[in-house]
Amino acid sequence: MELDINALLHFSPLIKTFTFNAWVVAGFTPITRGSKLDYYINRPQGMKGYIINLTLRGQARAKAGEGSLLFGENELLLFPPGVPHHYGRDEHSEHWDHLWIYFIPRPYWVDWLKWDHTTHSIGKTTVNDPQQQQALRDLFYEVIHHHNDTAPLAEALAMNALERLILSCFQLQPISNRHAHDPRINAICDYLNENIAQEMKIETLAAMVFLSPSRLAHLFKNELGQTIYAWREMQRVNRAKWLLQTTTLPLNKVALSIGYSDPVYFTKVFRKHNGIPPGEYRKRYAAMKG
């Protein structure tokens, strides 16, 4: 999936205009002193989603509180939602060429977006190993390629590559990794996602990881901040959103595929999480994509 710089120019603001009204938006921005793109991005309120960028050449500067944050080649920056953006080419550098991705994360990604080193909530990671550098560049390129594709499931493929990129970045955070979830909880979450339409008994889940039901319930709530039932409901709704975006399944079949035999109850649950019913969600998403 690796692209050369000339190919990347097709995914640059020099060629196309970007709008940030999708789950994932990605591109390449080459900046040279005095060029058309040589200006500071200024978003005082930040954005609704995250932005991650990787510098390929040159150096940039971001305002961070009363100070500033410098970042150069093979350094990653992560701006969480609502964090002010004020960044651009550093005045002492002739260039700042960088890959970037804007995204709305899936709920279970959030723990992977906690980086060890932050300055006023802006995360920074330096990648020193050449193989890791190439692997990260390839994942950025893959997200960019799929985001700009019009083939079926292109957005799903972009999100898949983005998840692998986020995991790769999280692996570079040794302190945060040390506080990752208990492996028993990860096993339960994996099982629930793989069997999302099945009915669940906490006694069955507890036996799988050799815990008492009460101990599992306590551990799960302590690790994820919500009950097993609430977490599963959120995953079901997320799966429904994906099906509404990527298939033409009737609403009752969407409901059945995630374990809700009553479409009315499914609509009630979906509205609780999204503010609108599933049919309206599908219409709005189709209009946004169109």
N, C-alpha and C positions, 0 to 999 in steps of 0.2 A: 504493500500500500504506500510505500515511500514515494514522495514527490520531490522533484527538484525545484529550485527557487523560481525558475521561469514558469513552471506549471502552477506554483503557488500564487503567482501574480493574478491568475484568473479569480482567486478567492480574496482579493484585496479591495479595500475601499476605493482604490484607484479605478477599479472596473465596475463594481456594483455597490448598491446601497443596501445597508443592513437594517432590518427592523427587529426589535427585541420582543416580539409577541408570540414566541414559540417556546417549547421546552428546552430546545438547544439551538444556539446560533454560534457559528464558528468561522474564523477567517485568519488571514495573514496580513499584517500591516508593515510594509517597509517604509522607514522614515529616514530621510537624509536632510541634513541641515539646509534650511531654506526651501524645502520641497513643499508640495501641495498639502501633504499630511503632517507637516512639522508644526504642530500646535498642541497645547495641553488640553487633555480631556478634563472637563470639570463638571462633576455631578454632585452637588453639595449634599443631596439626600441619598446618594448611592443608588442601588437598583433593587428590584424585587428579588432577583436571583443572585447567584454567585458569578464571579468572573475569575478565571484562572488564565495566566499568560506565561509563556516561556520565551525568554530572550534568546535569539539566534545570533545577533551581532550588535555590538555597540553597548550603550549604557543608558538607563533611564532613571528618572527621579520621581518619587511619589511623595506628596505631602502626607505627613503622619503626625497628627496633633499639631504642636507648635514647631516640630522639627521636620525632617525629611528622611526618606528611605531610598538608598541607592541600590540598583540591581542591574546586573550585567549578564554576559553570555552564560548560558546553562544555569540560569537562576529562574525559579518559579515564584510567582506572586499570586496570592489568593485573596480576593476581596469578598467577604461575606455580604449577605443582604443588608442594606441600610447603612453600610460603611461608606463615608464620603470618598469620591474619586477625584483626585487632582494629580494627574501624572502625565508625563511626556518625555521626550528626549532630553537627557541631561545636557546642559549648556557646554560641558567640556567634552562631549562626544560628537563625532560627525554623523553617527548613525544610531538608529534604534529599530532593528527589524525583529518583530516578535509574532508568535502564534498566539491566538487567544480563543477562549470558549466562554460563552455566557450560557448558563443553564439553571433550570429549576430542578433541584435534586429530588430523587425518589426518597421517601421518608427514611428508609433504612441506610441511606448513604451518610446521614448527618454525622454519625460518630467517626466516619472516615475523613471528614472534612475538618478535623481538629488537628492543627499542626503544632509542632513543638515550639517554634519561634514565631512570635507575633509582635508587631509594633502598632499600637492603637487598633487592634483587631485585624490588621493586615498580615497575613501569613507569608513567610518567605522560606524557601528551601533551595539550597545550593546542591547541584548534582555534579560530583567530581569524577565518577567512574564513566569512562567513554562508552561502555556497553549500555549502562543505564541511560546515558544521555541520548544515545541512538534509539533505544526502546521507547523513551518518552516522546521523542520527536515523531517516531512512527505512529504512536497512538494519537497524537495531535493531528497528524496528517490524515489518519483514518477517520477521525471524527469530522474533520473539515470535508473530506471527500464525500462521506455519506450525507452530511447535512446539506450539501449542494446538489445532491442527486435527486432525481424525480422518480426513481424506480420504486415499486411497492416495498413497503417496510424500510425505506431509507432512514426515516427518523428513528425507528426501533434499532436499526443497526448502529446509528450514530450514538444512541444512548448506551448501547452495549459496549461500544469502544470507549465511551466516556467513563463508564463504570470501571473498566479495566484500568484506565488512566488514573482515576481517583484512588483505586486500590494500590496502584504502583506508587503514587505519591505518598499514600499513608504508610507504606512499607518503609519509606525514608524517614519516618518520624519515630525514632526508638522510644522516646518518653511516652508519647500517646499510645503506642502499641503495647506498652507495658500495662496500660489501663484498659485494654480491650476487654470485650465481654467474656464472661465465664464460658468455656467451651460447651458446657452442658446447655446453656441458654442458646448458644449459636445452633446447637443440634436441634433443639426444640423449634427454633425459628425456621430452620431449613425444612424440617418435617412438615410444619404447618403450611409453608409456602408450596411444597410439593403435593400436599393433599388438601388444597384450599377449599374444595367443595365438600369435604367430609365433615360429619359431625365429630365433635371433639369432647372427650372426657378428660378432666385434669388428672384423674387417677391413672389413665392409660399413658399420658405424657410423662407423668412422674415416674412410672415404672420403667420407661425407656431409659431414663438417666439415673436410675437407682436413688431417687429422692422420695420423701413423703410428699403427698399433695400440698400440705401446708408449707413445707420448706421450699418446694418449687414455686408456689405462688409468691412467697416472700422474696425469693431470689430474683425471680423474673421482674417483679415490681421494682426492686432495688436497682437492677441492672438497666432496665429500659424505661422506668418512670411511669409505667402503666400496666394494667392487668393483662393477662394472657388473652382474655376475651376482647378487650379493647384493641390490643395490638393486632389480633387476627382480623377484626372488623376493618381496621385501617388498611391491612394488606388486601382484603377482599375488594374494598372500594378502589384501591389503586389498580388492581387487576381489571376491575370493571371499566375504569377510565381507559386503560390500554386497549381493551376490546372495543370500546366505543370509538376510539380513535382509528383503529387499524382494521376493523371488520365491519360487515353490514349485518351481523347477527341481530335478530329481533330482540327487543329488550327482555322478554321473558326467558329467552335462551341465554342471554348474558347473565341474568339473575341465576338461572339454574347452574351455569358453569362455575359459579363461585359459591354455590351452596344455599341459595335462597329460592325456595320453591314458591314463595308468594311474591309476585311482582310488586304488589302494593307495599309490602314491607321493605323490599329492596329499594324502591323509590324513596321511601321515608329515610332509610339509612343513608342512601346516596346524597339526598338533599341535606341531611345533617352535616355531612363532611364538606360539601361543595357549594351549598347555598342555592343550588338549582337542581331540578330533576334530571335524570339521565338522558331523556330525549332532548331536552334543551341543551345539555352539555354537548351532545353529539352535533347538534345544529351549529352551535357557536364554534366548535372546533373545526368543523367543515368550512364554515365561513372564513375563519382565520387562515386556514390553509389555502383557501381559494384566493 
